[in-house]
């Protein structure tokens, strides 16, 4: 932090808020405080949330990060932890009362950890960007005015933050006190929360005296605990533990190839997709792999997409014909609409009666020879053997390096029975 005259914290961008909105007053007061304290724009990281408070990013000449709804305290906490070894840096996080309701646990966790960060809660009593719905911080008095949930009390965020261990927690209900409280918060070494009562002229209050009638009382709490010091340690990167794939084989055909492996959750489809992509790299090709499966892990479909190309892969989508491997009904139903008349499909015998609009459908009894967890691997190995794009040995070599190599290689041995 410099002690000389600081450059402007704010840009020259026009404020995007509605006329009379209190957010602009809070932002200008904060910028004034930061400049008074000698901070330069690059000393500050501003983390914003979704909603009206999320419109602030272009207004700051500082580093800015835009988060998901309710998640800005968690992002800010991570930034503050990372900057602890850089004296003179400050993390300022913004959130609205709607975001604070959604991300309440993130706020309490940041307070508990007490890392050096200032959280500014712009409480205009409602969700201003989605139509004026109430939030968890909407006060009882305001809800009485709009005749809504009069028996459900608001969270007292200042009390909650203080009880969770915040070094400093305060509520401001008038612009005249704003600068002093913000200054105390920014100077606090540890987690500081300032809840600022704010006008929403679109859905709530047209004048400051209207706002004063419904806000919670001003409060200031401090905890005599030092800021948490993060212990840093030099450790090897996770990437250092990854095997460097070397070219060991030659590809058998030039071009770009897309593969779609489709089965059921728990059937090893994602692992087989990784094995296939790795085998492609062993054959000197560029390869990508991505998976898709339901949120409820362990049920429903599982699909893996793999691309091989002799050139770098700039786009990882498969939008046209592909070579498909389908071993269960779940997988078939998931990718059925993607199958084109030029696709070629390797299908388990149990699905032989399915109507599949592909150029060629090769039906084989994959699940007859192995259990459900191995069918995708056997079918993919068979497909590679028939397509002659890379040597089958590249896949076998990949499997040999896995901790379950014995099981996988036993599955590969069933190819002889299928070919017979």
C-alpha positions in Angstrom: 0.0 0.0 0.0 1.4 3.4 -1.0 1.3 6.5 1.2 1.5 8.9 -1.8 -1.6 10.3 -3.6 -3.4 7.3 -5.0 -4.9 7.0 -8.5 -8.6 6.9 -8.7 -10.2 3.7 -7.5 -13.2 4.1 -9.7 -13.4 4.3 -13.5 -15.3 6.9 -15.5 -18.1 4.5 -16.3 -21.6 5.7 -15.7 -23.2 4.1 -12.7 -25.8 1.5 -14.0 -28.2 1.8 -11.0 -31.8 3.2 -11.0 -32.1 6.9 -10.0 -31.8 7.3 -6.2 -30.5 3.7 -5.7 -28.3 3.5 -2.5 -25.7 1.2 -4.1 -24.0 4.1 -5.8 -23.6 6.0 -2.5 -22.0 2.9 -0.9 -19.6 2.5 -3.7 -18.5 6.1 -3.8 -18.0 6.1 0.0 -15.9 2.9 -0.3 -13.8 4.4 -3.1 -13.2 7.5 -0.9 -12.1 5.4 2.0 -9.7 3.3 0.0 -8.0 6.4 -1.5 -7.8 8.0 1.9 -6.0 4.9 3.2 -3.5 5.1 0.3 -4.6 2.0 -1.6 -3.9 1.9 -5.3 -6.2 0.2 -7.8 -3.9 -2.8 -8.2 -3.8 -3.3 -4.4 -7.5 -4.1 -4.4 -9.5 -7.1 -5.6 -13.2 -6.5 -5.7 -15.4 -9.6 -5.8 -19.0 -9.1 -6.8 -22.2 -11.2 -6.7 -25.2 -11.6 -9.0 -28.1 -9.1 -8.8 -27.9 -5.3 -8.6 -24.7 -5.5 -6.6 -23.2 -7.5 -9.5 -23.3 -4.5 -11.8 -20.4 -2.9 -10.0 -17.5 -4.6 -11.9 -17.0 -2.0 -14.6 -17.1 0.8 -12.0 -13.8 -0.2 -10.3 -10.3 0.3 -11.8 -9.2 -2.5 -9.5 -8.9 -6.3 -10.1 -12.5 -7.6 -10.3 -14.0 -11.1 -10.1 -17.7 -11.8 -10.8 -19.2 -14.7 -8.9 -22.3 -16.8 -8.8 -25.4 -15.9 -6.8 -24.5 -16.1 -3.1 -21.0 -17.3 -3.7 -19.0 -14.1 -3.7 -18.0 -14.5 0.0 -16.5 -17.9 -0.8 -14.6 -16.5 -3.8 -13.4 -13.5 -1.8 -12.2 -15.8 1.0 -10.2 -17.8 -1.5 -8.6 -14.6 -2.9 -7.9 -13.2 0.6 -6.2 -16.5 1.6 -4.0 -16.5 -1.5 -3.0 -12.8 -1.0 -2.0 -13.1 2.7 1.7 -13.3 1.8 1.4 -10.0 -0.1 1.3 -7.2 2.4 -0.7 -4.1 1.4 -3.3 -6.0 -0.6 -7.0 -6.0 0.3 -10.0 -8.1 -0.8 -13.3 -6.3 -0.9 -16.4 -8.4 -1.5 -19.9 -7.2 -2.4 -23.2 -9.1 -2.0 -26.8 -8.1 -1.8 -29.4 -9.2 0.7 -30.7 -11.7 -1.7 -27.3 -13.1 -2.3 -26.6 -13.1 1.4 -29.8 -15.2 1.9 -28.7 -17.7 -0.7 -25.1 -17.8 0.4 -25.5 -17.4 4.2 -23.3 -20.3 5.0 -20.5 -18.9 2.9 -20.7 -15.7 5.0 -20.6 -17.5 8.3 -17.7 -19.7 7.1 -15.7 -16.6 6.1 -16.4 -15.0 9.5 -15.4 -18.2 11.3 -12.1 -18.4 9.4 -11.4 -14.7 10.0 -9.1 -14.2 7.1 -8.4 -10.5 6.1 -11.4 -9.5 3.9 -14.1 -6.9 4.0 -17.6 -8.0 3.0 -20.1 -5.3 2.1 -23.7 -6.3 2.2 -26.0 -3.9 0.2 -29.3 -4.6 1.9 -32.1 -2.9 0.0 -34.6 -5.3 1.6 -35.4 -7.3 -1.5 -34.4 -9.0 -4.8 -34.3 -5.9 -6.9 -33.4 -7.5 -10.2 -36.1 -10.1 -10.3 -39.2 -8.1 -9.3 -38.9 -7.1 -5.7 -39.3 -10.4 -3.9 -38.4 -10.4 -0.2 -35.2 -11.9 1.1 -34.0 -13.4 4.3 -32.8 -9.9 5.4 -36.1 -8.2 4.7 -37.1 -6.7 8.1 -40.3 -7.4 9.9 -41.4 -3.7 9.6 -41.0 -3.8 5.8 -42.9 -7.0 5.5 -45.7 -5.5 7.6 -45.9 -2.7 5.1 -46.3 -5.0 2.1 -48.4 -7.5 4.1 -46.2 -10.5 3.6 -44.9 -13.1 6.1 -45.3 -10.9 9.1 -44.7 -13.9 11.4 -41.3 -14.8 9.9 -38.4 -12.8 11.4 -35.4 -11.6 9.3 -31.9 -12.9 9.9 -29.8 -10.5 11.9 -26.7 -10.8 9.7 -24.5 -8.6 12.0 -25.3 -10.8 15.0 -24.7 -14.0 13.0 -21.4 -12.8 11.7 -20.2 -11.7 15.1 -21.3 -15.0 16.7 -19.4 -16.9 14.0 -16.2 -15.1 14.8 -16.0 -12.0 12.6 -13.4 -9.5 13.8 -15.7 -6.6 13.0 -19.4 -6.6 12.2 -21.5 -3.5 11.8 -24.8 -2.2 10.3 -25.1 1.3 8.9 -28.5 2.9 8.2 -27.5 6.4 7.1 -25.0 7.8 4.5 -23.4 10.1 7.1 -22.0 7.2 9.1 -21.0 5.1 6.1 -17.5 6.4 5.5 -16.4 6.0 9.1 -17.7 2.5 9.5 -16.3 1.4 6.1 -12.9 2.9 7.2 -12.9 0.9 10.4 -13.9 -2.3 8.4 -11.1 -1.9 5.8 -8.5 -1.2 8.5 -9.5 -4.3 10.4 -7.0 -7.1 10.0 -9.4 -10.0 9.8 -12.9 -10.6 8.5 -15.1 -7.5 8.6 -18.7 -7.3 7.6 -20.6 -4.1 6.9 -24.3 -4.3 6.2 -25.5 -1.1 4.5 -29.2 -0.2 4.5 -29.9 0.8 0.9 -32.7 2.5 -1.1 -34.4 0.5 -3.8 -36.4 3.2 -5.6 -38.0 0.8 -8.0 -39.7 -1.6 -5.6 -39.4 -0.2 -2.1 -38.4 3.3 -0.9 -38.3 6.6 -2.7 -36.8 8.6 0.1 -34.3 8.0 2.8 -36.7 8.7 5.7 -38.9 5.8 4.4 -36.0 3.5 4.6 -35.1 4.7 8.1 -38.5 3.5 9.3 -37.9 -0.1 8.5 -34.2 -0.9 8.8 -32.7 -2.7 11.8 -30.9 -0.5 14.3 -27.2 0.4 13.7 -24.9 -2.0 15.5 -21.2 -2.5 15.8 -19.5 -5.6 17.2 -15.8 -6.5 17.5 -14.1 -9.7 18.5 -10.6 -9.4 20.1 -9.1 -12.2 18.0 -6.2 -11.8 15.6 -6.6 -12.4 11.9 -6.1 -16.0 10.9 -2.7 -16.6 9.5 -2.7 -19.1 6.6 0.1 -21.6 6.6 1.6 -22.0 3.1 3.6 -25.1 2.1 5.3 -26.0 -1.2 3.9 -29.2 -2.5 4.2 -31.0 -5.8 1.6 -30.3 -8.4 -1.1 -32.9 -9.0 0.1 -32.8 -12.6 3.4 -34.0 -11.5 1.8 -37.3 -10.6 0.3 -37.8 -14.0 1.9 -40.2 -16.4 3.4 -38.4 -19.5 2.0 -40.3 -22.5 4.6 -41.2 -25.0 4.0 -42.2 -28.6 4.6 -45.9 -28.9 2.5 -46.8 -31.9 1.6 -45.5 -35.3 -2.0 -44.6 -36.2 -3.5 -46.8 -38.9 -5.7 -44.2 -40.6 -5.5 -40.4 -41.1 -8.3 -38.1 -40.2 -10.6 -36.9 -37.4 -12.7 -39.5 -35.6 -15.4 -39.1 -33.1 -16.5 -41.9 -30.8 -19.6 -42.0 -28.5 -19.6 -44.7 -25.8 -23.0 -45.1 -24.2 -24.1 -47.3 -21.3 -25.4 -47.1 -17.8 -24.0 -45.6 -14.6 -21.7 -48.0 -12.9 -20.7 -49.7 -16.1 -17.3 -48.1 -16.4 -18.1 -46.0 -19.4 -16.2 -43.0 -18.2 -13.1 -45.1 -17.4 -13.3 -46.7 -20.8 -13.5 -43.2 -22.4 -10.3 -42.3 -20.7 -8.6 -45.5 -21.7 -9.6 -44.9 -25.3 -8.3 -41.3 -25.3 -5.1 -42.4 -23.7 -4.7 -45.2 -26.3 -5.1 -42.6 -29.1 -2.3 -40.6 -27.5 -0.1 -43.6 -27.4 -0.7 -43.9 -31.1 0.6 -40.4 -31.6 -2.8 -38.7 -32.0 -4.3 -35.7 -30.4 -7.2 -36.8 -28.2 -10.0 -35.4 -26.0 -12.5 -37.0 -23.8 -15.5 -35.7 -22.0 -18.3 -37.4 -20.0 -21.9 -36.9 -19.3 -24.1 -38.6 -16.6 -27.0 -37.5 -14.4 -26.7 -35.5 -11.2 -27.8 -38.6 -9.3 -24.7 -40.6 -9.5 -25.1 -44.4 -9.9 -28.4 -44.3 -11.8 -29.4 -43.7 -15.4 -27.2 -43.3 -18.4 -23.4 -42.7 -18.8 -22.0 -41.3 -22.0 -18.3 -40.6 -22.9 -17.2 -38.8 -26.0 -13.7 -39.2 -27.4 -12.1 -37.5 -30.4 -9.0 -38.5 -32.3 -7.2 -36.2 -34.7 -3.8 -35.8 -36.4 -4.2 -32.0 -35.9 -4.7 -30.1 -32.6 -8.3 -30.3 -31.5 -9.8 -26.8 -31.2 -13.4 -27.9 -30.7 -14.3 -30.9 -28.6 -17.9 -31.4 -29.7 -19.1 -34.2 -32.0 -21.8 -32.6 -34.2 -21.9 -35.0 -37.1 -21.6 -38.8 -37.8 -19.6 -40.8 -35.3 -18.7 -44.4 -34.3 -20.9 -45.4 -31.5 -20.7 -48.1 -28.9 -24.0 -48.8 -27.1 -24.3 -51.5 -24.4 -27.4 -50.7 -22.5 -30.9 -49.3 -23.0 -30.1 -46.3 -20.8 -27.2 -45.4 -23.2 -29.3 -45.9 -26.3 -32.1 -43.7 -25.2 -29.6 -40.9 -24.2 -27.9 -40.8 -27.6 -30.7 -42.0 -29.9 -31.5 -38.6 -31.3 -27.8 -37.9 -32.1 -27.4 -40.9 -34.3 -27.2 -39.8 -38.0 -27.7 -41.9 -41.2 -23.9 -41.9 -41.6 -23.1 -43.1 -38.1 -21.8 -46.6 -37.5 -23.0 -48.3 -34.3 -21.6 -51.3 -32.3 -24.6 -52.6 -30.4 -25.0 -55.2 -27.7 -27.1 -58.2 -28.7 -29.8 -57.5 -26.1 -30.7 -54.3 -28.0 -30.8 -55.9 -31.5 -34.5 -55.1 -32.0 -34.0 -51.4 -31.4 -34.8 -49.1 -34.3 -31.5 -47.3 -35.0 -31.2 -44.9 -38.0 -27.6 -45.6 -38.6 -25.7 -46.5 -41.8 -24.5 -49.7 -40.2 -25.3 -51.4 -37.0 -23.0 -54.2 -35.9 -24.6 -56.4 -33.3 -22.5 -58.5 -31.0 -23.1 -60.4 -27.7 -20.9 -58.2 -25.5 -22.9 -58.7 -22.3 -23.0 -62.5 -22.9 -19.3 -62.9 -22.1 -18.7 -60.3 -19.4 -20.6 -58.6 -16.6 -22.2 -55.2 -16.8 -19.1 -53.4 -15.5 -17.0 -54.8 -18.3 -19.3 -54.7 -21.3 -18.3 -51.1 -22.4 -14.6 -52.1 -22.4 -15.2 -55.3 -24.4 -17.4 -53.5 -26.9 -14.9 -50.6 -27.3 -12.0 -53.0 -27.8 -14.0 -54.9 -30.4 -14.8 -51.6 -32.1 -11.2 -50.6 -32.3 -10.3 -53.9 -33.7 -12.8 -53.5 -36.5 -12.3 -49.8 -37.3 -8.5 -50.1 -37.6 -7.9 -46.5 -36.6 -5.2 -47.2 -34.0 -3.6 -50.5 -33.1 -5.6 -52.5 -30.5 -2.2 -53.0 -28.8 -2.3 -49.3 -27.8 -5.4 -49.9 -25.7 -4.0 -53.1 -24.2 -0.8 -51.2 -23.2 -2.9 -48.5 -21.5 -4.8 -51.2 -19.5 -1.6 -52.8 -18.4 -0.6 -49.8 -16.4 -3.9 -49.7 -14.4 -4.2 -51.2 -10.9 -7.0 -53.4 -12.2 -4.9 -54.5 -15.2 -5.6 -58.2 -14.6 -9.4 -57.7 -14.7 -9.3 -55.5 -17.8 -6.9 -57.8 -19.7 -9.1 -60.7 -18.9 -12.0 -58.8 -20.5 -9.9 -58.1 -23.6 -9.3 -61.9 -23.9 -13.0 -62.4 -24.6 -12.5 -60.8 -28.0 -11.5 -64.2 -29.4 -14.9 -65.6 -28.4 -16.8 -62.8 -30.0 -14.8 -63.1 -33.2 -15.5 -66.8 -33.3 
